[in-house]
Amino acid sequence: MGTHLELRGLTKYYAHADGELPVLADIDLDIARGQLVSLVGPSGCGKTTLLRIIAGLESASTGDLRLDGQPLTGCDPRVGLVFQEFALFPWRRLIANIDVGLEIQGVPKARRRAAAREYIRSFGLEGFENKYPKELSGGMKQRVAIARTLIANPRIVLMDEPFGSLDSQSRNNMQNFLLRIWAERRDTILFVTHNVDEAVYLSDRIAVFGPRPSRILQIFDVSLDRPRDRTSPEANRIRREILSLLHQTES
Ligand SMILES: Nc1ncnc2c1ncn2[C@@H]1O[C@H](COP(=O)(O)OP(=O)(O)OP(=O)(O)O)[C@@H](O)[C@H]1O
């Protein structure tokens, strides 16, 4: 399976009025194709910053990023990003919020509408094609945001707390939805979450970050069969280990 995404010696400093703020200290991470990897860590440790660097929205201070062996510099169509706050266009109908992922690639309207309809069907959004974002539930908005990213066929999908603003029932539904889509497509997914339960339920591997300036403290392999039982002894054991690691880092 070989390394797909490779981060080497990544550091990030932000310039602040009173000096430099070191955010990421020395990040090394290898992700294989088709893996679902979660990043968890204390608030403000730089998880969003790391995703923004991989997405090309920020640059690293030092270090090397590669996707399939080729350097990743700047925004790259091989990388897709899904935000927590959906970032849909309020003035566009649902179908036009999905096909914008192809519009920016210059795909003609008939083709992108046909592709968007496929996503509408497989994402359970039929009947809502012409609704505006404000008429949709949080879970639907997030399905639209995921469809808009996937329709562009990225090689790797970055997700920043995508279910963070959903109530717990919708969140569970969206976790199962994501697993279903992922089982069909086998995208490589890098998923940031505050929620250790979510990380254990979803991921093949979990990278636990320490406080700022952060490093990866430990990587957990989660080899539980899917569908997973959130309350199985093994799931509990992994959750307990991650939580205790995070508590040790609290100052
Ligand atoms: N553009 C910026 N300029 C200066 N400082 C920034 C900038 N973006 C983020 N920071 C700082 O970098 C640190 C890391 O922020 P980041 O949002 O990456 O953390 P996070 O781990 O995603 O946090 P959370 O889990 O709370 O979302 C924070 O202290 C933040 O204030």
The ligand as an SDF file (V2000), in Angstrom:
LIG
                    3D

 31 33  0  0  0  0  0  0  0  0999 V2000
   -3.5400   33.0400   11.1920 N   0  0  0  0  0  0  0  0  0  0  0  0
   -3.0640   32.9620   12.4420 C   0  0  0  0  0  0  0  0  0  0  0  0
   -2.2620   33.9220   12.9500 N   0  0  0  0  0  0  0  0  0  0  0  0
   -1.7660   33.8290   14.1830 C   0  0  0  0  0  0  0  0  0  0  0  0
   -2.0190   32.8270   15.0460 N   0  0  0  0  0  0  0  0  0  0  0  0
   -2.8280   31.8410   14.6110 C   0  0  0  0  0  0  0  0  0  0  0  0
   -3.4010   31.8560   13.2950 C   0  0  0  0  0  0  0  0  0  0  0  0
   -4.1520   30.7340   13.1380 N   0  0  0  0  0  0  0  0  0  0  0  0
   -4.0710   30.0710   14.2940 C   0  0  0  0  0  0  0  0  0  0  0  0
   -3.2850   30.7280   15.1830 N   0  0  0  0  0  0  0  0  0  0  0  0
   -2.9330   30.2610   16.5240 C   0  0  0  0  0  0  0  0  0  0  0  0
   -2.3300   28.9890   16.4010 O   0  0  0  0  0  0  0  0  0  0  0  0
   -2.7510   28.1100   17.4510 C   0  0  0  0  0  0  0  0  0  0  0  0
   -3.3050   26.8180   16.8560 C   0  0  0  0  0  0  0  0  0  0  0  0
   -4.5840   27.0770   16.2550 O   0  0  0  0  0  0  0  0  0  0  0  0
   -5.4230   25.9220   15.5530 P   0  0  0  0  0  0  0  0  0  0  0  0
   -6.7160   26.5370   15.1750 O   0  0  0  0  0  0  0  0  0  0  0  0
   -4.6190   25.2770   14.4980 O   0  0  0  0  0  0  0  0  0  0  0  0
   -5.6100   24.8780   16.7400 O   0  0  0  0  0  0  0  0  0  0  0  0
   -6.5930   23.6490   16.8610 P   0  0  0  0  0  0  0  0  0  0  0  0
   -5.8090   22.5400   17.4590 O   0  0  0  0  0  0  0  0  0  0  0  0
   -7.2680   23.3970   15.5620 O   0  0  0  0  0  0  0  0  0  0  0  0
   -7.6270   24.2280   17.9080 O   0  0  0  0  0  0  0  0  0  0  0  0
   -9.1200   23.7800   18.2120 P   0  0  0  0  0  0  0  0  0  0  0  0
   -9.0160   22.3470   18.5580 O   0  0  0  0  0  0  0  0  0  0  0  0
   -9.4850   24.6510   19.3680 O   0  0  0  0  0  0  0  0  0  0  0  0
   -9.9110   24.0710   16.9690 O   0  0  0  0  0  0  0  0  0  0  0  0
   -3.7530   28.8950   18.2790 C   0  0  0  0  0  0  0  0  0  0  0  0
   -3.0740   29.4250   19.4000 O   0  0  0  0  0  0  0  0  0  0  0  0
   -4.1820   30.0200   17.3640 C   0  0  0  0  0  0  0  0  0  0  0  0
   -4.5250   31.1650   18.1120 O   0  0  0  0  0  0  0  0  0  0  0  0
  1  2  1  0
  2  3  1  0
  2  7  2  0
  3  4  2  0
  4  5  1  0
  5  6  2  0
  6  7  1  0
  6 10  1  0
  7  8  1  0
  8  9  2  0
  9 10  1  0
 10 11  1  0
 11 12  1  0
 11 30  1  0
 12 13  1  0
 13 14  1  0
 13 28  1  0
 14 15  1  0
 15 16  1  0
 16 17  2  0
 16 18  1  0
 16 19  1  0
 19 20  1  0
 20 21  2  0
 20 22  1  0
 20 23  1  0
 23 24  1  0
 24 25  2  0
 24 26  1  0
 24 27  1  0
 28 29  1  0
 28 30  1  0
 30 31  1  0
M  END
$$$$
